[in-house]
Amino acid sequence: MAVWYNEPIINIVLEKIRELTKGGSVPIREDELLSALERDGYSISNTDLAKALIRLELLGVIYVVSSGKDEKGSRNIKLVRRTSTSSALQL
């Protein structure tokens, strides 16, 4: 059964990425992000998280790098730092 939230999943994911990466200074792993979302009460599936990450990467907000291992959750997520405040993305 699908769960409805007051805001789009992509915004929830982006907010949590900003929080966990401390504004883009520290990369995080995908499994850390999913665990943090679950601790905050969000039940987001791996598929929905992957879709949100792909959209954010296509928008140029984050980039995702595989660690090269075949382990689940081994992808690293980095927030793209913007140099200009006028280029801030509002989702």
N, C-alpha and C positions, 0 to 999 in steps of 0.2 A: 504494500500500500504506500502510495506517495505521501510525503509529509509536506505541508504547506508552511512557508515562513513569511514574515511580514516584508522581507526584502529579498531580492534575487540572490541565489546561491553565489553567483560570481562576486557580488559585493561582500557577502559574508566571508568568502575565501580570501579576497583581497585584503580586507580589514585584518584578518588573522595573520596573513603573511606579513603585513606591515608591522604588526605587533611582535611576532616571533623573530623577524629578521632585524629588529631594532632599527627600523627605517631604512633597511637595505645594507647594513654593515656586516651582517652575518648570514650566510646561506643556511637553509634548513632542509631536512629530508622530507620526502612526501609522507612517510609514516608518522613523523613528528607532527606534521600539519593535521593529518587525519585524527590523531590522538587528541590534539589540542581542541579541535572542533567538537569531538565527542565529549570532552570534559566540559565544554561550554553548553552542552545539551543539544547539539546539532547532530542529527542522524543522516549523514551524507554518505552515500555509497561510493565505492571506488570508481565506478563508472561516472557518476555525477561530478566527483572531484576531478577526474581526468578531463571531462568536458570543460569544466570551469578553468582548469589550468591551460588547456589548449586555447580557449578564447582569450585569456589574459596574455598568453604568449603571442598570439596573433596581433593583439592590440599594442604590443610592445611594452607592456607593463612589467612582465617578468620574463625570465628565461629558465628553461628546465634542461639540466644536463644529466645524462645517465652516468652512473659511476662505473659502468662497464661490467658489473657483476650481474648475475641472474637472480639476485635476491629481490623479493617484493619490497617496495618502498625504498629502493636504493637510489632513486632519482633525487638530485639536489635542485632546490628552487632558490633562485636569486631574484631579488627585486631590482628593477632597473632604476637607477637614480637619475632623476631629472635635474638639469642644471638651471633651468629657468622656471620660475613660478607660473609664468603664463602658459606653460605647456602641461600643466597638471591635468590629469585625466579625471573626469567626473563620470562615474558609471551610475 
